[in-house]
Amino acid sequence: MALVSQSEVEARLGRALSTEETAAFAPINLAIQVQVEKIIGSSIESVSATTRYYDGDVQNLAIDPCTSVTVVEYVDEYYLNFYTLLSSDYTLEPINRTLKRMICNRLGLLNAGINNIAVTAKFSIYEDTATLNMVKDAMISAMLVQVENTDNIKKQSIEGYSVEFATTEIKNTLDTVKYLFPEV
């Protein structure tokens, strides 16, 4: 299920999409969503909890944006649990936000190792409504660029003969997403 609906794009545009625009809506919508998810390193839709692995030997562990962290544990080279951290052993940062980006170990450095810290959480921004709304707005703006933007069209006319062609110049409407997730 896509985050942005065709009716939302039409409402922002102030008109119904043409037949060609309607046909192109689904693949453009999917492409923009994939690009956004790649930028932020997490899903933008509702997901169930999954486990991701991170390198230890740090006190402040940067993690992919997530919500609902349920387990933080040390694993061995076979990804088998050998110690589960208590929730009192760490804080999820930022403390006053729904979307978490860091685990701060209160006891010092996390165990050293490669992919030895397992974090089970919902790796999605879906539950953080404020962030989700800003990302959704940026995605709709990116779609409107596809429909309305003529910045990349160049026209040339010589003695009654005219040519239109597209250049590679285009505005980057996803700057908002990159601003929200600068560390990714």
Backbone as a ProteinNet text record, in pm:
[ID]
protein_1_A
[PRIMARY]
MALVSQSEVEARLGRALSTEETAAFAPINLAIQVQVEKIIGSSIESVSATTRYYDGDVQNLAIDPCTSVTVVEYVDEYYLNFYTLLSSDYTLEPINRTLKRMICNRLGLLNAGINNIAVTAKFSIYEDTATLNMVKDAMISAMLVQVENTDNIKKQSIEGYSVEFATTEIKNTLDTVKYLFPEV
[TERTIARY]
84	0	87.9	60	139.2	91	182.9	151.7	69.9	101.8	34.6	-70.5	-190.6	-298.4	-312.5	-373.6	-395.1	-485.3	-583.9	-675.4	-602	-498.4	-420.4	-340.5	-286.6	-212.5	-308.5	-426.4	-525.2	-573.7	-590.8	-635.3	-530.1	-403	-296.4	-284.1	-303.6	-292.7	-412.6	-527.4	-647.5	-723.5	-693.8	-764.2	-742.8	-823.9	-807.6	-687.1	-621.9	-509.7	-562.5	-485.5	-523.5	-507.7	-551.9	-542	-396	-307.9	-165.6	-104.8	-143.9	-93.1	-143	-268	-324.3	-249.6	-218.5	-145.3	-4.4	55.8	192.8	197.5	82.9	82.3	142.3	96.3	141.5	292.6	352	497.5	578	531.9	603	591.3	472	449.4	540.6	546.6	631.6	779.2	820.8	961.8	1000.6	912.9	942.2	946.4	853.7	852.7	979.1	1022.3	1146	1264.9	1269.5	1379.2	1380	1263.3	1255.1	1299.6	1253.7	1292	1441.9	1499.5	1644.3	1717.9	1666.6	1728.5	1729.2	1615.2	1605.7	1647.4	1656.5	1699.9	1592	1469.5	1356.3	1233.4	1131.8	1006.9	927.1	832.6	742	601	582.6	453.4	456	339.9	329.4	398.6	483.5	557.4	550.8	586.3	599.7	746.5	771.9	908	1000.7	1121.6	1226.4	1356.1	1456.7	1585.9	1689.7	1767.2	1881	2005.1	2119.1	2244.8	2339.5	2408.9	2499.8	2631.1	2736.2	2867.9	2873.2	2938.8	2951.4	3073.7	3124.8	3242.5	3216.5	3090.3	3054	2959	2952.3	2855.3	2723.9	2731.4	2612.7	2601.4	2511.2	2495.8	2391	2434.3	2340.9	2267.8	2134.2	2052.1	1964.1	1910.2	1816.5	1692.1	1626.7	1507.9	1404	1354.9	1260.7	1172.4	1071.3	984.2	967.6	913.8	879.1	995.8	1107.5	1221.3	1183.9	1191.3	1150.7	1267.7	1375.7	1488.7	1619.5	1718.2	1855.4	1940.1	2016.1	2091.9	2226.7	2316.2	2445.4	2427.7	2483.1	2477.9	2619.8	2636.9	2768.2	2779.4	2886.5	2909.1	2805	2723.9	2616.1	2480.6	2483.5	2365.1	2275.4	2336.8	2264.5	2281.9	2174.2	2175	2261.4	2350	2419.2	2399.7	2334.8	2298.6	2196.8	2088.6	1987.4	2002.4	2017.8	2029.3	1894.2	1897.3	1776.6	1744	1616.8	1581	1639.1	1674.7	1737.3	1886.7	1943.2	2084.7	2110.5	2005.6	2024.3	1906.8	1928.1	1818.9	1805.2	1684.3	1656.7	1645.7	1723.1	1732	1671.4	1615.7	1590.4	1477.8	1495	1402.4	1261.2	1247.7	1116.1	1052.7	1099.3	1043.8	997.8	901.4	852.7	955.5	1016.7	1114.2	1250.6	1306.9	1436	1545.4	1664.6	1777.9	1906.3	1901.3	2024.2	1993.1	2083.3	2077.7	2201	2178.2	2288.4	2302.7	2414.6	2440	2483.4	2412.4	2443.9	2566	2605.6	2712.2	2848.6	2859.6	2985.8	2973.3	3083.6	3084	3005.8	2935.9	2874.1	2985	2960.2	3062.5	3116.7	3247.6	3311.6	3276.5	3262	3235.7	3167.1	3164.4	3100.2	2963.3	2859.4	2720.9	2685.3	2733.8	2709.5	2603.8	2545	2437.1	2308.8	2214.3	2087.3	1981.5	1915.4	1809.8	1680.7	1579.8	1449.9	1354.7	1299	1212.7	1129.5	1040.7	967	1048.5	1119.2	1204.8	1119.1	1046.8	955.2	931.6	895.9	861	710.6	636.4	490.6	425.1	476.3	414	447.1	540.8	573.5	497.1	377.6	285.7	343.2	411.1	465	568	661.7	763.9	700.4	607.2	540.6	468.2	401.7	330.5	426.4	543.7	641.8	697	723	773.7	667.5	543.5	433.2	418	428.4	420	532	652.7	765.8	743.1	684	656.1	551.4	447.8	344.7	406.2	490.5	558.6	644.7	712	794.5	708.8	589.3	499.5	449.3	420.4	373	479.2	605.6	714.3	706.2	672.1	660.4	547.4	442	325.9	340.6	384.2	382.9	515.3	625.2	755.9	794	824	875	1015.8	1078.8	1214.2	1313.8	1282.4	1376.3	1344.4	1248.9	1213.8	1278.9	1347.8	1410.7	1346.4	1317.3	1256.5	1351.8	1356.6	1442.9	1363.9	1363.8	1287.9	1376	1386	1465.3	1381.3	1348.5	1275	1154.9	1067.9	944.8	956.8	1077.4	1097.2	1130.2	1055	1081.8	1106.8	1186.8	1222.2	1209.4	1151.2	1146.8	1226.3	1307.2	1381.2	1400	1422.8	1439.7	1587.9	1622.1	1758.8	1759.3	1873.7	1882.8	1863.4	1838.9	1819.2	1679.2	1669	1539.9	1553.2	1450.8	1453.6	1449.1	1518.6	1515.3	1413.5	1294	1186.8	1195.5	1289.1	1303	1405.8	1445	1538.5	1484.8	1352.7	1292.7	1326	1316.1	1345.9	1493	1579.8	1722.5	1754.3	1680.4	1697.7	1653.8	1542.5	1492.8	1584.5	1657	1742.9	1885.1	1952.2	2084.2	2192	2176.8	2281.4	2281.2	2176.2	2165.8	2238
-118.4	0	123.9	213.8	336.9	440.1	521.8	625	738.2	776.2	887.9	832.5	889.1	845.8	943	894.5	977.6	1096	1075.5	1185	1297	1264	1366.7	1451.8	1386.8	1459.7	1549.4	1495.9	1575.1	1693.5	1673.5	1783.6	1894	1858.7	1959.5	2027.4	1950.6	2003.1	2092.1	2063.7	2142.5	2097	1979	1923.3	1772.3	1704.3	1560.1	1533.7	1422.5	1384.4	1342.9	1370.7	1329	1177.2	1121.6	977.3	931.4	1008.3	973.6	986	1090.8	1111.2	1001.4	960.4	853	722.6	695	572.7	574.3	692.8	704.7	719.3	744.5	772.9	659.2	536.5	424.9	401.3	392.8	370.4	488.9	611.6	728.9	731.4	702.7	698.4	594.4	475.8	369.1	408.4	467.5	507.4	612.7	709.2	813.2	752.5	661	597.4	515.7	441.7	363.2	456.2	568.1	663.2	721.5	758.2	813.1	709.6	586.2	480.8	453.6	467.1	450.6	565.8	687.7	803.7	789.1	747.3	743.6	611	504.9	375.8	301.1	343.5	279.4	292.1	214.4	218.7	343.4	379.3	488.6	435.7	306.3	244.5	166.5	122.1	43.2	-91.7	-130	-255.7	-329.2	-455.6	-530.5	-524.4	-562.1	-555.4	-652.7	-605.7	-687.8	-661.7	-742.1	-726.9	-680.4	-580.7	-533.6	-541.7	-558.6	-580.2	-462.6	-426	-311.8	-350.4	-275.5	-297.2	-232.9	-299.7	-249.9	-161.4	-158	-81	69.8	108.3	249.9	262.7	379.9	403	453.9	535.5	588.9	525.2	429.6	351	413.6	463.5	518	401.9	411.3	306.9	369.1	285.1	333.4	387.5	488.6	544	434.5	432.4	327.4	373	293.6	312.8	177.7	177.5	54.5	-43.8	0.2	-89.2	-186.2	-315.8	-416.1	-490.3	-511.6	-588.4	-530.5	-519.3	-487.1	-596.9	-667	-780.9	-795.8	-864.6	-902.6	-1038.7	-1053.9	-1182.7	-1225.1	-1355.6	-1406.5	-1408.3	-1469	-1470.4	-1550.7	-1629.7	-1706	-1637.9	-1515.8	-1435.2	-1497.8	-1571.6	-1629.5	-1539.8	-1516.9	-1429.1	-1487.6	-1402.5	-1445.1	-1348.8	-1233	-1142.7	-1041.8	-1027.6	-927	-811.7	-691.6	-573.4	-541.5	-501.2	-455.4	-315.2	-280.6	-146.7	-37.6	-70.1	27.3	45.5	-40.6	-31.8	73.2	116.4	207.8	305.1	411.1	502.8	507.3	529.9	544.8	693.4	740.6	883.8	917.7	1035.2	1134.9	1090.1	1117.9	1070.8	1123.9	1247.4	1310.6	1301	1209.6	1191.1	1046.9	1028.1	893.6	818.2	887.3	826.4	822.4	703.7	684.8	664.9	721.5	714.2	670	651.3	617.8	540.1	449.2	378.5	420.7	476.9	522.3	425.1	355.6	257.7	331.4	312.2	379.7	320.5	201.1	129.2	143.7	228	245.5	193.5	144.8	96.3	-33.4	-46.8	-174.4	-270.9	-399.4	-498.2	-473.9	-492.1	-474.7	-592.7	-564.4	-671.1	-617.8	-702.6	-667.9	-734.7	-654.7	-704	-782.7	-737	-811.3	-748.3	-636.6	-575.5	-593.6	-669.5	-693.8	-602.7	-527.2	-436.2	-479.9	-511.8	-549.3	-432.9	-383	-265	-258.1	-160.4	-131.1	-26.2	-68.5	21.9	92.6	191.8	269.6	403.3	504.8	634.3	647.1	543.2	547.3	594.7	555.7	590.5	732.5	799	937.9	1027.5	1067	1138.2	1267.5	1345.4	1473.8	1453.4	1362.7	1334.5	1274.2	1182.2	1117.4	1219.8	1317.1	1419.5	1506	1538.6	1618.2	1538.4	1410.1	1325	1308.7	1289.1	1274.9	1401.7	1518.1	1645.4	1657.6	1616.1	1620.7	1525.5	1409	1312.8	1366.8	1430.2	1489	1600.3	1681.7	1787.7	1728.7	1618.4	1552.7	1502.6	1452.4	1407.8	1525.4	1635.8	1753.2	1806.8	1792.7	1834.1	1755.5	1627.9	1545	1595.1	1649.5	1694.4	1839.2	1927.3	2070.4	2129.1	2070.5	2132.9	2141	2259.5	2277.8	2337.7	2336.7	2390.1	2312.7	2185.2	2105	2103	2184.9	2193.2	2317.7	2298.8	2410.3	2420.1	2540.2	2562.6	2646	2610.8	2683.1	2706.5	2828.5	2861.6	2943	2895.2	2965.3	2975.4	3098.7	3127.2	3035.7	3030.2	2953.8	2806.1	2755	2614.7	2608.8	2527.7	2520.9	2377.4	2365.8	2236	2246.6	2143.6	2135.1	2012.4	2028.2	1913.6	1929	1816.5	1816.2	1813.9	1886.2	1880.4	1794.5	1774.2	1693	1775.1	1905.2	1990.5	1969.1	1946.5	1930.5	1971.8	2028.9	2068.7	1944.2	1948	1835.1	1864	1810.9	1836.8	1749.4	1656.8	1571.1	1625.4	1751.1	1812.8	1811.4	1820.2	1815.4	1683.9	1574.8	1442.9	1435.4	1485.3	1483.6	1571.5	1679.6	1768	1698.8	1623	1553.3	1440.5	1380.7	1266.3	1293	1393.3	1430.6	1328.4	1252.1	1160.2	1030.2	1006.6	880.8	893.1
0	0	0	-87.9	-98.6	3.8	49	147.1	86.2	-36.4	-104	-198.9	-189.8	-279.6	-396.8	-502.1	-620.5	-587	-500.6	-465.2	-390.3	-312.1	-242.7	-342.1	-442.9	-546.1	-624.5	-658.6	-731.7	-648.9	-517.8	-430.9	-427.8	-419	-416.5	-552.1	-657.5	-793	-828.3	-767.9	-794.5	-916.5	-963.3	-1079.4	-1081.7	-1162.1	-1179.7	-1270	-1247.8	-1333.8	-1470.2	-1573.1	-1708.4	-1718.9	-1828.7	-1850.9	-1846.2	-1910.4	-1911.1	-1771.3	-1699.5	-1563.9	-1470.2	-1487.2	-1404.9	-1430.1	-1555.2	-1588.6	-1529.6	-1523.7	-1472	-1320.7	-1256.1	-1112.5	-1029.5	-1048.3	-964.4	-972.4	-1092.6	-1095.8	-1041.6	-1065.5	-1011.7	-860	-808.5	-663.9	-598.4	-656.6	-602.7	-608.4	-719.3	-733.5	-629.8	-607	-507.3	-368.1	-338.3	-206.1	-183.7	-283.5	-271.9	-249.6	-321.1	-305.3	-163.8	-111.9	23.5	126.2	112.5	207.5	201.9	84	71.4	140.3	127.5	191.2	342.4	400.1	546.4	608.4	531	585	660.9	647.9	714.5	625.9	662	587.7	624.9	539.5	572.7	597.3	583.8	607.6	737.7	781.2	903.2	881.5	976.3	966.9	1099.7	1097.4	1222.4	1265	1387.4	1440.8	1367.9	1339.2	1279.3	1355	1326.8	1393.7	1293.5	1333.3	1254.5	1342.4	1277.7	1350.1	1328.6	1436.6	1435.3	1501.3	1467.8	1527.7	1665.3	1758	1894.4	1912.4	2036.3	2076.1	2074.1	2098.8	2111.7	2231	2286.3	2393.3	2336.6	2231.2	2165.9	2027.5	2016.3	1894.1	1803.3	1687.8	1588.3	1521.6	1520.2	1458.7	1351.5	1264.4	1163.3	1233.8	1177.4	1241.2	1268.4	1392.8	1431.3	1546.6	1574.2	1689.3	1757.2	1875.9	1947.7	1957.3	2011.6	2033.5	2144.4	2115.5	2214.2	2275.9	2198.9	2250	2196.9	2287	2248.8	2311.6	2229	2280.8	2212	2283	2225.7	2160.3	2041.6	1972.9	1935.8	1916.1	1876.5	1724	1674.2	1529.4	1451.7	1523.4	1459.6	1481.1	1531.8	1559.9	1666.4	1757.3	1869.5	1991.5	2062.9	2178.9	2289.6	2346.6	2467.1	2583.1	2557.2	2666.3	2615.5	2691.1	2658.8	2756.2	2700.8	2786	2849.1	2973.3	3040.4	2990.2	2989.7	2942.2	3031.6	3153.8	3243.2	3212.8	3127.6	3090.4	2981.4	2913.7	2800.6	2791.8	2714.8	2681.5	2530.6	2486.3	2343.7	2315.8	2221.6	2193.9	2057.9	2043.2	2145.8	2238.3	2365.3	2468.3	2445.6	2408.1	2397.6	2258.9	2176.7	2041.6	2023.3	1936.5	1905	1822.8	1727.6	1637.8	1704.8	1717.7	1784.9	1681.2	1710.8	1617.8	1685.3	1817.6	1888.4	2015.9	2050.2	2177.9	2256.5	2374.7	2460.7	2576.6	2581.5	2686.6	2813	2921.1	3047.1	3115.8	3077.1	3145.3	3078.1	2978.7	2907	2765.5	2711.8	2573.2	2560.7	2448.2	2414.8	2375.6	2386.4	2351.3	2210.8	2196.6	2066	1976.8	1849	1754.1	1629.6	1528.9	1402	1398.7	1378.8	1376.8	1502.4	1617	1740.3	1829.9	1787.9	1863.6	1782.3	1835.5	1767.5	1827.4	1742.7	1786.3	1717	1798.7	1745.1	1766.9	1655.9	1661.4	1534.1	1530.8	1407.7	1332.8	1229.7	1152.4	1047	1096.6	1015.3	1084.8	1005.1	1062.8	1077.4	1046.1	1038.9	1168.1	1283.2	1411.2	1456.9	1390.5	1423	1325.7	1365.9	1277.7	1221.5	1303.3	1257.1	1146.3	1168.1	1067.2	942.6	962.2	849.6	762.8	824.7	748.1	666.9	722.5	647.3	529.6	551.4	443.6	335.3	377.3	280.9	197.3	261.1	189.3	85.6	123.4	29.1	-88.3	-60.7	-168.1	-265	-212.8	-300	-384.8	-323.2	-399	-510.1	-481.6	-583.4	-699.3	-668.1	-775.3	-857.8	-791.4	-864.2	-958.9	-921.2	-1010.2	-1141	-1129.7	-1249.8	-1340	-1277.5	-1353.4	-1401.2	-1311.6	-1339.7	-1384.6	-1347.3	-1366.5	-1513.6	-1556.4	-1692.5	-1688.5	-1571.1	-1558.8	-1645	-1669	-1745.4	-1895.7	-1937.3	-2078.9	-2138.3	-2245.9	-2317	-2455.3	-2495.5	-2627	-2711.3	-2836.4	-2928.5	-3056.7	-3103.3	-3222.9	-3316.9	-3441.1	-3542.3	-3669	-3708.5	-3831.1	-3851.2	-3752.3	-3766	-3732.6	-3716.6	-3681.2	-3532.3	-3455.7	-3311.8	-3267.5	-3163.6	-3106.3	-2955	-2893.3	-2747.4	-2706.5	-2603.8	-2553.4	-2403.4	-2336.6	-2190.8	-2157.3	-2052	-2001	-1876.4	-1820.4	-1698.9	-1573	-1586.6	-1470	-1414.1	-1283.5	-1217.8	-1072.8	-1017.2	-877.1	-788.9	-677.8	-586.1	-476.8	-493.6	-398.4	-274.8	-271.5	-154.2	-55.4	-71.5	22.8	165.2	181	314.4	383	309	365.6	404	318.4	348.5	469	486.2	601.8	730.7	723.6	842.5	887.1	793.4	823.2	774.4	829.2	777.6	808.9	915.3	955.4	878.3	799.2	726	593
[MASK]
++++++++++++++++++++++++++++++++++++++++++++++++++++++++++++++++++++++++++++++++++++++++++++++++++++++++++++++++++++++++++++++++++++++++++++++++++++++++++++++++++++++++++++++++++++++++

